[in-house]
């Protein structure tokens, strides 16, 4: 439940599209919009990595419309954008390891699908297009904290696709006048993040393992650092981006907390929540993974009015409680 409103506008006047709306982040955006009486919330999702269960608690809301379809289909994208004011584009194939194993599919979804959505948004005169960018674009840059204007070379096919998204968004803004904002997410976590599948994220995997009294896998020495970002902060950033001044458009923003946590620290926090003495099994680090990640969020604070409220310990507490109620 989103008790804090991140907007002052009357959402009932607008129609929203959330691609990937049955996914982890997308379903939180859907929940926020419906809770705050959005005029219509249309979800486009092919359920390849999303789940109907993520929308179950508001499935009967008359303002919710679900399209089971893929962003890889041009006609589906056009249909989804019809009579839509604002687009939240969350649909993508995540995961660096998945992209290394199958770069072609990652490219098809993340680049071709992204382009389909930009074209559909342009053709249907969408007011603003806010999309999920990624901290992976910082690649081999050693600079900390990460600043939007300075990136390195991508370290994975996934990172390449996310960089191409930013380039396409920039071109569509300049060539067609589409209002576009990219949000470079840093290691988002929270309720509804699935621990299932070969490419699950580290926090749900750690929590699930300890709840099942199993030893989780730790890639590398555990001293690599991340700027872990609770999903409510990401929802705030998306809503703020939607209604931010025109000067903030055609830009990308780091969306994080601005705090660095090692994976060993992270595991210790989860260990305490689970009251567990199980330790991780350390295995060699994975190809394509960034060693250290920390965001400078001053640009988002200044131009979007972004102000992350939930720090890592509170976020982990809320996430852990959600897992224990499953």
URVENFEN-V699038 format. One line per field, one symbol per residue. phi: phi as a letter, one per 30 degrees, with the letter a starting at -180 (. if undefined). burial: # if it has 16 or more other C-alpha atoms within 10 Angstrom, else .. Layout:
phi=???
burial=???
This chain:
phi=.cdddcbcdddddbccccdidcdddedddedddddciddabcccacidbcbeedcddbdcdddcbccdacddceddddddddicdbccccdacdideddddbdddeddddcddddedddddddchddabcbdcbddddhddcdbddcedbbccdcaeededdddeddddddddddciddbbccddchdbleiddddjdcddddddddedddchcddccdidicdcbcdbddddddeddddddcdeedddhbcbdcacibcbdddeeddddedddhccdcdcdbedcdidddbbacccdddddccidbdccddddddedddddddcd
burial=.....#....#..#####################.#.#########..###..##.......##.#..####.#.###.###.#################..#..#################.###.##############...####..#..#############.###.##....##################.....###########....#.###.#.#####################...#################.##.###.##.....#.......###.##########.######.###..##..##..#...
